[in-house]
Every structure is written in C-alpha cells, then in structure tokens.
Amino acid sequence: MPESSVLSVNLDTAFLNALQLSEQASLEPMQLIAVAERLGTVRRHTDVVRLYQSWLAHCRSTADYIVQFNLGVTLSQLEQLPAAEQAYRSAIQSKPDFVQAWFNLGAVIERQGRADNALIIWQSMLDHPLVGPELNRELYLMVLNSMGRLMEETRQLNSAEAKLLASLQADPEQPKVIQHWVHLRQKQCEWPVFTELEQLSLGEMLKATSPLAMLSATDDPGLQLATAQRFVSERVNQRVAELAPRSGYQHERLRIGFLSSDFCLHAVSLLTVELFELLDRQAFEVYGFCWSREDGSALRARVKSAMDYFIPIGALDDAEAAQLIRQQEIDVLVDLQGLTSGARPNILAFRPAPVQVTYLGFPGPTGLPCVDYVIADEYLIPDSEKPFYSERPLYLPVFQCSDRQRPVAALPSRAECGLPEDRFVFCCFNNNYKFNEEQFDCWMRILQQVPGSVFWLLADNQWSQANLCARAESLGVARERLIFAPRVAPELYLARYTVADLFLDAYPFNGGTTANDALWMGLPVLTRSGRTFASRMAGSLLTALDLPELITRSLSEYEQRAVELAKDKQQLGGLRQRLKHGRENSLLFDMPSFVRSFEAGLSRAYARLNKA
C-alpha cells in the first residue's frame, strides 16, 4: 500500500489505511500524527486511541515518547485516567527529561483524587530541576500555579502562598495568581495583606483582588462595585444571545429556579432550606439547579426533597446549563452564588430566565448586567447607597431567611468547651479571612479593659491561629486569652453559643449565617455597620429583632460598647431577655411571614416585565 494513501481526503479511508500501515510497521510517525490530528479535530478520540495503540504495538522509532504522550492526552480527554497515567509514565521512561509529560502526569494523578502524589510529582520537577525561572519558564509557572491551587484546595495554605509568591516573583503580571495569593494571605491573617513586591505595586494587587476578598479588604462601596465590574468584564462573556423571552411566560404557577453549588452542608443551605419547604405550591413551582458536591448530608437530602424538581447541571458547560434552564421556562431565576467560589456567572449571561435575581450567597454588588435585582431590606441598602449596586434592590421587610428546624446538640458546659467558668467570654466564629488588623487590635484593647476576659475564636487554620496569637502578644495580651474552637458538626457548633457572653462581629465583613446562628441561640451580637452590604448584614438582623443598642457605627463606639456590656451584667441580661422574646415574636425568625414577603417580592418583580 502506498504511504500516500493516508493523505486521502476521505478521513475514514485515511484512518483505515493508517491502521493497516501501522500493523505492517510501515507508518511513519509524522504520518501517524497527521491522521490522528485530523481524527481529533472531529472528536473521534476513540479512533485516535486505537491508531496510537496499534502503532505502538507494531512500530519502533525514536519518536515513541511523543506517541505515548499524545496517547496520554487523548485518553485523558476520554476520562480513561489510569490508562492515561500509564501512557505518560511510558513517555517519561523513554525520555526522562520530557518536561510536559511530567507535568501532565501530575495533572492526571490529581484528577484521580491522589492530590499528595500529584504534588510529589510536581515538586520533583522543581527539585531536579526540570523547570526553573530560567529553565522552561512557562512550565515553571504552570507547576508553581498548579501546586499553589491544589495546596489551597487541600488546606495547605502556607505552602500554597509560598508557591504563588515564587510564581509572582518570576512573573508579576499574573492577575489570577495575585487574586489567589491575596486571599491566601487573608485566610492566614498575614498582615498587612497587601505587601508590595518587586515589580508589583499595591495598586496592581488591589486591582487584581477578587470581589470576595474585597469585601474584607475595604468598606468603600465604590471600590467593591468597581472590583465586581472589573471581574465581570474579564471573566464573563457578555456577548451571547439571550435565551429567555423578555416578555416572560404565561404560566398558571410562577416557576422559581434556584441556582447554586451550595446545596450541601453549607451556610447557604443552612439558611434557605425552610424557605424552599414553605413556598406556596399553589402559586409556585420550585426548581433547584445544582452543581453541588454529593456530601451525603441530611441537609442536602432535605434541600433536594424541598424542591419540586432538582436538576443536576455539574456535568454541563455553561451554555448547556443555560439552555437546560431555558427549556424549563423558569420565570424567576434566583442565583444563590453571586461571585463566590464555584460561581458560574456565565450561565446567567445567557439570560435563561426573563427575571434574574441575586440572593444571599454574595453580600455585595455582583456587577453583572444580566442580574436584575438583589434581595435586600431598607437597612441593608439605604437609598444613599443604591448607586453602588448594579442591581435594583428588591426590598423585603428583612432580607435574611432562617431555619427554625436547625438541629442543636446537647448544651455543653464551659469546661467541656475548654473555657474558664468564671470569666467573661467574648466570641467570634467568623471565618478568619474576615479579620483585619484594625478590628483585631480593637478586640485586644477590649480584652485589656475587661480583666480576665477571654476571646473564643474559630480554629480556622494553624497559620492564622499562630499569627493571631503573635499579634495579641505584640499588643500586650497573653496568647492564653485567645481560645480556639475546632470545627464541628452544625448541631455541636450551635450548642456552643450558649456558653459565651457576647459575640463580637467582624468589620467590614459582618457575620451572616454566624450572626443569625448566634442570635437564634440567644447570644447577643455586637456589630458595627458601615456603608457596604457586607458591613450592614448583622445590623439588618438586629434591626429586625428591635435591638438597635447592639449596632454601632464607628470603631471607638464599638470598643466602648463592648466594654460597657461586659461590665454591666444587668444590661446584658436585659438584652438576652429581649433576644429570647424576639426569637418567638420578631420578623427575623418568623419564617411563614418571610416566605410570604419573598413570594410577593418575586411576583412584583415578574409583574414589572409587562409594565416595562
């Protein structure tokens, strides 16, 4: 058979001829790769694998390692990961310094759930070295960035920060790397978070900061909006055709879709599950569009059972997911994700529903032109702050829903929590990335003014704990006065609140679910309100409870009020009694009333379609 037969315009003919030549050990590597590339272009990956395997079984060449590598790539595309791993290993055996094969080997091992092994592979590339600042520089950055990402995902925060720092020192013009590096520093309470590097100014760091990280970094609403809009301009494809009719549909019952990756044991589901359950099925159909992990939790099962239709979209790309939502003719799509981790704003960009709303997941402006409304209350977004939102506020009497059925474990003693029996216990169980120097230093001044008091914190990670203790000691507060509580199941966590005296909220990123939980368990929450959504969340909850005495508006007022309450048992006891009454009688925990207001709000928004 002439070798030119593999150049046939007919791809089937070229493929069969190439197979025959490979079995005769007569197919040259370049001809093999040419046919394989043609097959790959039309996604005939199974045929590509068959051709490569046939050639490797019958032919020999100094290019074996390239064929093995290409086979590994194709097997990876087919999700045949163990076979892909073996192909990469064979390529490396043929050519030990084949850098790209080493990198891909780590990647395919990671995809099989062996994170530690992947990190070992990539670290070996740095140690030998196969890559470096002046050696295969592009792959050097890929190795460092992949290691940083995976280390962050596996909670090796300090090592992740170091890898990303090395990457930025080699190439500071990497906005996505800066974004993760900044947030890693926030998570570890590495202060100041924004530390100028060579060839990387503070302004460039600020520009690359993620919308989520910016909620903790500043109380400037304009900067938060600008950050969100920059993120959207860089990451969201706004040049796509809208799928849903702008005039809406004419359904007998309004179809509400909830969009989230947090339909699992997550703060969003902890707050929303009873909302899903209580929506009036005479007037509404409820859909859940989910790309959440299957965590096997009772909460996930409860969320799924609360939906009329629960539709997984994790295996679909954004365009496919948007098309699926459009096919359901959803009237109002409520995005519970915003710009938080795992968000898929490109689904919303297709406008698969005529009305699109952001709620709860991201406490700030999304900057998304495709989002029409943000659910809020008049305390959360006063008239003066409306210009700093890309969305129109959809006002309810109170913005946050709750779950009255949240399970609570047996109440512990202070001794069981590692707390002193006779001391005043301040607490803050917010994630540590919400902390900053100004707020923490204020907390330490409060401790100094309340002799013997202790501060009970979440043991978020070992690096933040060490940094917080070191900061306390530098300010003259013994590290023993900071007591760290490990993460536990939600029912155990809720029970803890009953042994604390006062919750000290963070600023400018207030507690959301944590503040709600503390108040539900009868623990007064002292907060500071600013101008941003994130800095007004706890104030909104306290307003709904008619407890304005616990809302402050400056750092000095916050500090003074905390000390005052710690030294006045009668006043604090009175607040506890009012809080206990509020649990049964306030707007905040009256879920049937909240659900009716939520339904009315979405119905108003949908009715405006025909008035526009």
C-alpha positions in Angstrom: 0.0 0.0 0.0 1.5 3.4 -0.9 2.1 5.6 2.1 0.3 8.5 0.3 -2.9 6.6 1.0 -3.0 8.1 4.5 -3.4 11.5 2.9 -6.8 10.6 1.4 -9.4 13.4 1.6 -11.8 10.8 2.9 -11.0 10.6 6.6 -12.4 7.1 7.0 -10.2 5.9 4.2 -7.1 7.6 5.7 -7.8 6.1 9.1 -8.2 2.5 7.8 -5.1 2.8 5.6 -3.1 4.3 8.6 -4.2 1.3 10.7 -3.1 -1.1 8.1 0.3 0.5 7.6 0.9 0.6 11.4 0.2 -3.1 11.6 2.8 -3.6 8.9 5.2 -1.4 10.8 5.3 0.9 7.8 3.6 4.1 9.1 6.0 7.0 9.7 5.5 8.9 13.0 4.7 12.2 11.2 2.0 10.4 9.1 0.6 8.9 12.2 0.3 12.2 14.0 -1.2 13.9 10.9 -4.0 11.3 10.7 -4.5 11.4 14.5 -4.8 15.2 14.5 -7.5 15.0 11.7 -9.4 12.5 13.7 -9.1 14.6 16.9 -10.4 17.7 15.1 -13.7 15.9 14.6 -13.6 14.4 18.1 -13.1 10.8 17.0 -10.9 10.3 20.1 -11.6 6.6 20.4 -10.2 6.1 16.8 -7.2 8.2 17.8 -6.5 5.9 20.7 -6.9 2.8 18.5 -4.5 4.2 16.0 -1.8 5.2 18.5 -2.1 1.8 20.3 -1.8 -0.1 17.0 1.3 1.9 16.1 3.0 1.4 19.5 2.3 -2.3 19.3 4.0 -2.7 15.9 6.3 0.1 15.2 9.5 1.4 16.8 11.0 4.9 16.4 13.0 7.5 18.3 9.6 9.3 18.4 8.0 6.7 20.6 7.8 9.1 23.6 5.8 11.6 21.5 3.3 9.0 20.5 3.0 7.8 24.1 2.4 11.4 25.3 -0.2 12.0 22.6 -1.9 8.8 23.6 -2.0 10.0 27.2 -3.6 13.3 26.2 -6.3 11.5 24.2 -7.0 9.0 27.0 -7.3 11.9 29.4 -9.9 13.5 27.1 -11.8 10.2 27.2 -11.6 10.2 31.0 -9.6 6.9 30.9 -7.3 8.3 33.6 -5.4 5.2 34.7 -4.6 4.4 31.1 -3.5 8.0 30.5 -1.3 7.8 33.6 0.4 4.7 32.2 0.9 6.4 28.8 2.6 9.4 30.4 4.8 7.1 32.5 5.9 5.2 29.4 6.7 8.5 27.7 8.9 9.5 30.6 10.6 6.1 30.7 11.5 6.7 27.0 12.6 10.3 27.6 13.2 11.0 31.3 13.6 14.8 30.8 10.3 15.1 28.9 9.0 18.1 31.0 5.5 18.3 29.6 4.9 14.6 30.3 5.9 15.1 33.9 3.5 17.9 34.3 0.6 16.1 32.6 1.4 13.0 34.8 0.9 15.1 37.9 -2.4 16.5 36.5 -3.8 13.1 35.6 -2.9 11.8 39.0 -4.7 14.7 40.6 -7.8 14.0 38.6 -7.8 10.5 40.1 -8.0 12.0 43.6 -4.4 11.5 44.6 -3.5 15.1 45.5 -0.5 14.2 47.6 1.0 12.1 44.7 0.4 14.9 42.2 2.2 17.4 44.5 5.2 15.0 44.8 5.4 14.7 41.0 5.4 18.5 40.5 7.8 19.1 43.4 10.3 16.7 41.8 10.2 18.8 38.7 11.4 21.8 40.8 14.0 19.7 42.8 15.9 18.0 39.9 15.3 20.6 38.3 13.4 20.2 35.1 11.9 23.7 35.4 13.1 27.0 36.9 12.9 30.7 36.5 15.3 30.5 33.6 14.6 26.8 32.6 11.4 26.0 30.8 9.9 29.2 32.3 6.4 28.7 31.1 6.1 25.2 32.5 7.8 26.5 35.7 4.9 28.9 36.2 2.4 26.2 35.4 4.0 23.9 38.0 4.0 26.6 40.7 0.5 27.7 40.0 -0.9 24.2 39.9 0.8 23.4 43.2 -0.5 26.6 44.7 -4.0 25.9 43.6 -4.0 22.3 44.8 -2.4 23.2 48.1 -5.0 25.8 48.7 -7.8 23.2 47.9 -6.2 20.8 50.4 -5.8 23.4 53.1 -2.0 23.6 52.9 -2.4 27.4 52.9 1.1 28.5 53.9 2.8 26.3 51.3 0.3 27.4 48.7 1.1 31.1 49.4 4.8 30.3 49.1 4.4 28.7 45.7 2.3 31.5 44.3 4.8 34.0 45.7 7.6 32.3 43.8 5.4 32.4 40.7 4.8 36.1 41.1 8.5 36.8 41.6 9.2 35.1 38.3 6.3 36.9 36.5 4.4 39.6 38.4 1.9 40.1 35.6 -0.5 37.3 36.5 -3.7 38.8 37.8 -5.3 35.4 38.6 -2.3 34.4 40.7 -2.3 37.7 42.5 -6.0 37.1 43.3 -5.4 33.8 45.0 -2.2 35.0 46.7 -4.1 37.9 48.3 -6.9 35.7 49.5 -4.5 33.2 50.9 -2.9 35.9 53.0 -6.3 36.9 54.2 -7.1 33.4 55.2 -3.9 33.1 57.3 -4.2 36.6 58.8 -0.9 37.5 57.2 -1.0 41.3 57.8 -0.6 43.6 56.1 -2.3 41.5 53.4 -1.2 43.9 50.6 2.6 43.8 50.8 4.4 45.4 47.9 6.6 43.1 45.9 9.4 43.9 43.4 7.7 44.8 40.1 4.3 44.5 41.7 2.7 47.7 43.2 0.0 47.8 45.8 -2.3 49.3 43.2 -1.8 46.3 40.9 -2.5 44.0 43.8 -5.7 45.8 44.6 -6.7 45.8 41.0 -6.4 42.0 40.9 -8.1 41.3 44.2 -11.3 39.2 43.9 -14.7 40.6 44.7 -15.0 38.2 47.6 -11.6 39.2 49.1 -12.5 42.9 48.6 -15.5 42.6 51.0 -13.0 42.1 53.8 -10.4 44.5 52.4 -12.4 47.7 52.3 -15.6 49.4 53.5 -15.7 51.5 50.3 -18.8 50.6 48.4 -17.5 52.2 45.2 -14.3 50.1 45.3 -16.4 47.0 45.8 -18.6 47.8 42.8 -15.6 48.6 40.6 -13.9 45.3 41.6 -17.0 43.3 40.7 -17.4 45.1 37.4 -13.8 44.5 36.5 -14.2 40.8 37.4 -17.2 40.6 35.2 -15.5 42.4 32.3 -12.6 40.0 32.4 -14.3 36.7 33.2 -17.9 36.8 31.9 -18.8 36.5 28.3 -21.5 39.2 27.8 -21.6 38.8 24.0 -24.1 35.9 24.0 -27.6 35.7 22.7 -30.3 35.9 25.4 -32.3 32.8 25.7 -35.5 33.7 27.5 -38.2 36.0 26.1 -38.1 39.4 27.7 -41.9 39.5 28.0 -41.9 36.3 30.1 -44.3 33.4 30.0 -47.9 32.9 31.0 -47.7 30.0 33.4 -50.5 29.3 35.8 -47.9 29.0 38.6 -44.8 31.1 38.7 -41.7 29.0 38.2 -38.9 29.9 40.5 -35.4 28.4 39.9 -32.6 28.4 42.5 -29.1 28.2 41.1 -26.3 27.1 43.4 -23.2 24.9 44.1 -24.0 25.0 47.8 -27.0 22.6 48.0 -25.0 20.6 50.6 -23.7 21.1 54.2 -23.0 24.8 53.5 -24.1 28.1 55.1 -26.4 29.0 52.2 -28.4 25.8 52.5 -28.5 26.1 56.3 -30.3 29.3 55.9 -32.5 28.6 52.9 -33.8 25.1 53.4 -37.0 26.1 55.2 -37.7 28.8 52.6 -37.7 26.1 49.9 -40.0 24.0 52.0 -42.6 26.7 52.8 -43.0 28.2 49.3 -46.7 28.0 48.4 -47.1 25.2 45.8 -50.5 26.5 44.8 -48.8 29.6 43.4 -45.3 28.5 42.7 -43.3 25.6 41.2 -39.8 25.3 42.7 -36.7 24.2 40.8 -33.2 23.6 42.0 -30.3 23.7 39.5 -27.3 22.2 41.3 -23.6 21.6 40.7 -23.0 20.8 44.4 -20.9 18.0 45.8 -22.7 14.9 46.9 -21.8 15.1 50.6 -24.4 12.6 51.8 -25.6 15.0 54.5 -29.1 15.1 55.9 -29.2 18.8 55.0 -28.6 18.0 51.3 -31.3 15.4 51.4 -33.7 17.9 53.0 -32.9 20.5 50.3 -33.5 18.0 47.5 -36.8 16.9 48.9 -37.9 20.5 49.3 -37.7 21.1 45.5 -40.4 20.1 43.1 -37.6 19.5 40.5 -34.0 19.0 41.4 -31.8 19.1 38.4 -28.0 18.5 38.4 -26.0 20.6 36.0 -22.5 19.9 37.1 -21.7 17.8 34.0 -22.9 20.6 31.6 -20.9 23.5 30.4 -22.3 27.0 31.0 -24.1 27.2 27.6 -25.6 23.8 28.0 -26.8 24.5 31.6 -28.3 27.8 30.5 -30.1 26.1 27.6 -31.5 23.4 30.0 -32.8 26.1 32.4 -34.4 27.9 29.4 -36.1 24.7 28.4 -37.8 24.6 31.8 -39.3 28.0 31.1 -38.2 29.4 34.5 -39.9 32.7 35.3 -37.6 34.0 38.0 -34.1 32.6 38.4 -32.6 33.2 41.9 -28.8 32.9 41.9 -27.5 31.9 45.4 -23.9 32.1 44.3 -23.0 35.6 43.2 -19.2 35.9 42.8 -18.2 33.5 45.5 -16.0 30.4 45.0 -17.6 28.0 42.5 -19.7 30.6 40.8 -20.9 30.2 37.2 -21.9 33.7 36.2 -21.7 32.8 32.5 -24.9 30.8 33.0 -26.7 34.0 33.9 -25.1 35.8 31.0 -27.2 33.8 28.6 -30.3 35.1 30.5 -32.1 31.8 30.7 -34.9 33.4 32.6 -36.7 36.7 32.0 -36.1 37.8 35.6 -32.8 37.1 37.3 -32.1 37.8 41.0 -29.1 37.5 43.3 -29.7 36.5 46.8 -27.7 35.6 50.0 -24.6 33.9 48.6 -22.5 37.1 47.8 -23.0 40.0 50.1 -22.1 42.8 47.7 -22.7 44.1 44.2 -22.2 41.5 41.5 -21.6 43.9 38.7 -23.5 41.5 36.4 -25.6 43.4 33.8 -27.7 40.2 33.5 -28.9 40.3 37.1 -31.9 42.5 37.6 -32.5 42.5 41.3 -30.7 42.0 44.6 -32.9 40.9 47.6 -32.4 43.3 50.4 -34.1 45.3 53.1 -34.1 49.1 53.7 -31.5 48.9 56.4 -29.2 46.7 54.3 -29.2 49.0 51.3 -30.4 52.5 52.2 -31.3 55.0 49.4 -28.0 56.7 49.7 -26.1 53.6 48.8 -28.2 52.4 45.8 -25.8 54.0 43.3 -23.2 51.5 44.3 -25.2 48.5 43.1 -25.5 47.2 39.6 -28.8 45.6 40.6 -32.1 47.1 41.6 -32.9 46.4 45.3 -35.9 44.2 45.8 -37.0 45.2 49.3 -38.4 42.8 51.8 -39.2 43.6 55.5 -36.0 41.7 56.4 -33.5 40.3 53.8 -32.3 37.1 55.5 -34.2 33.8 55.8 -33.7 31.3 58.6 -34.3 27.7 59.5 -36.3 27.2 62.7 -35.7 23.4 62.5 -31.9 23.6 62.7 -30.8 20.7 65.0 -29.0 21.6 68.2 -26.9 19.1 70.2 -27.0 18.8 74.0 -25.8 22.0 75.5 -22.2 21.8 76.7 -20.6 23.2 79.9 -17.8 25.7 79.7 -15.4 23.1 80.9 -16.3 20.9 78.0 -15.5 23.7 75.7 -12.2 24.5 77.3 -13.4 27.8 78.7 -12.9 29.2 82.2 -16.1 29.0 84.4 -15.8 32.5 86.0 -14.5 34.7 83.2 -16.3 36.9 80.6 -16.3 35.1 77.3 -16.3 37.1 74.1 -16.6 35.1 70.9 -16.4 35.4 67.2 -16.8 32.3 65.0 -16.5 34.1 61.7 -14.0 32.7 59.1 -10.6 34.3 59.8 -10.3 35.8 56.4 -12.9 38.4 57.5 -10.4 39.7 60.1 -8.1 42.7 59.7 -5.5 44.5 61.8 -7.8 47.4 62.8 -10.6 45.1 64.0 -8.3 42.6 65.8 -6.4 45.4 67.5 -9.7 46.7 68.8 -10.6 43.3 70.1 -7.3 43.2 72.0 -8.0 46.6 73.6 -11.4 45.3 74.7 -9.7 42.3 76.4 -7.3 44.6 78.1 -10.2 46.7 79.5 -12.1 43.7 80.8 -9.7 41.9 83.2 -9.6 38.2 83.0 -11.8 38.0 79.9 -11.1 35.6 77.1 -11.8 35.6 73.3 -13.2 32.5 71.8 -12.4 32.1 68.1 -12.8 29.6 65.3 -9.7 27.4 64.8 -9.8 28.2 61.1 -6.2 27.1 60.3 -2.9 26.7 62.1 -1.3 29.7 60.4 -4.0 32.2 61.2 -4.0 30.9 64.8 -0.3 31.4 65.1 -0.4 34.9 63.6 -3.3 35.9 65.7 -1.6 34.7 68.9 1.6 36.5 67.9 -0.3 39.7 67.2 -2.0 39.5 70.6 1.3 39.1 72.4 2.8 42.1 70.5 -0.2 44.1 71.8 0.4 43.0 75.4 -2.3 40.3 75.5 -1.3 36.9 76.6 -1.9 34.2 73.9 -3.7 32.1 76.6 -6.6 34.6 76.5 -7.3 33.5 72.9 -9.1 30.2 72.9 -9.6 28.4 69.6 -12.6 26.1 68.9 -12.2 23.4 66.3 -14.7 23.0 63.5 -17.5 20.6 64.5 -20.9 19.5 63.1 -23.5 22.2 62.8 -25.6 21.0 65.8 -22.5 21.0 68.1 -21.4 24.4 66.8 -24.8 25.9 67.5 -24.8 24.5 71.1 -21.5 26.3 71.8 -23.1 29.7 71.6 -25.0 29.1 74.9 -21.8 29.3 76.9 -20.5 32.6 75.5 -21.4 36.0 76.9 -21.1 38.3 73.8 -20.5 37.8 70.1 -18.1 40.4 68.7 -18.8 40.8 65.0 -16.2 41.4 62.3 -15.9 44.6 60.2 -16.2 45.4 57.3 -17.4 41.9 56.5 -20.0 41.0 59.1 -21.1 37.6 60.1 -24.1 36.4 58.0 -25.0 32.9 58.9 -22.9 33.1 62.1 -24.7 36.2 63.3 -28.0 34.5 62.6 -27.0 31.4 64.4 -25.7 33.3 67.5 -29.0 35.3 67.7 -31.1 32.2 67.3 -29.2 30.6 70.2 -29.8 33.6 72.4 -26.4 35.2 72.2 -26.3 39.0 71.8 -24.2 40.1 68.8 -22.4 43.4 68.9 -21.8 44.8 65.4 -20.5 47.8 63.5 -22.4 49.0 60.4 -20.8 50.8 57.6 -21.9 51.6 54.1 -21.5 48.3 52.3 -23.8 45.3 52.1 -21.3 43.1 53.9 -20.9 45.6 56.7 -24.6 46.0 57.3 -25.8 42.4 57.5 -25.7 41.9 61.2 -27.2 45.4 61.7 -30.1 44.3 59.5 -30.8 41.3 61.7 -30.6 43.3 64.9 -33.0 45.9 63.4 -35.5 43.1 62.6 -35.1 42.0 66.3 -35.6 45.6 67.5 -32.2 45.6 69.2 -30.6 48.8 67.9 -28.4 49.1 71.1 -26.2 46.4 69.6 -25.5 48.4 66.4 -22.5 50.7 66.4 -21.2 53.0 63.7 -17.6 53.6 64.5 -14.6 51.7 65.8 -14.5 53.7 69.0 -18.2 53.3 69.7 -17.9 49.5 69.1 -15.0 49.3 71.5 -16.7 51.4 74.2 -20.0 49.4 73.9 -18.3 46.0 74.1 -16.5 47.0 77.4 -19.7 48.6 78.7 -21.7 45.4 78.1 -19.0 43.2 79.6 -19.1 45.2 82.8 -22.8 45.6 83.1 -24.4 42.2 83.7 -27.9 43.7 84.2 -27.8 45.5 80.9 -26.5 42.4 79.0 -29.1 40.2 80.8 -31.8 42.5 79.6 -30.6 42.2 76.1 -30.7 38.4 76.4 -34.3 38.5 77.6 -35.3 40.7 74.7 -33.5 38.4 72.3 -35.3 35.4 73.8 -38.6 37.2 73.2 -37.5 38.2 69.7 -36.8 34.6 68.8 -40.6 33.9 69.1 -42.0 37.2 68.0 -39.6 39.1 65.7 -39.6 39.5 61.9 -36.2 37.7 61.8 -37.4 34.3 62.8 -41.0 34.4 61.5 -40.4 32.2 58.5 -44.0 31.9 57.3 -44.2 35.7 57.1 -40.7 35.9 55.5 -41.8 33.4 52.8 -45.0 35.3 52.0 -42.9 38.5 51.6 -40.4 36.6 49.5 -43.1 35.3 47.2 -44.7 38.8 47.0 -41.3 40.3 46.1 -40.6 37.9 43.3 -44.2 38.3 42.0 -43.8 42.1 41.9 -40.5 41.8 40.0 -42.1 39.4 37.5 -45.2 41.6 37.1 -43.0 44.6 36.1 -42.0 42.7 32.9 -45.2 43.7 31.3 -45.0 47.3 32.6 -41.5 47.9 31.2 
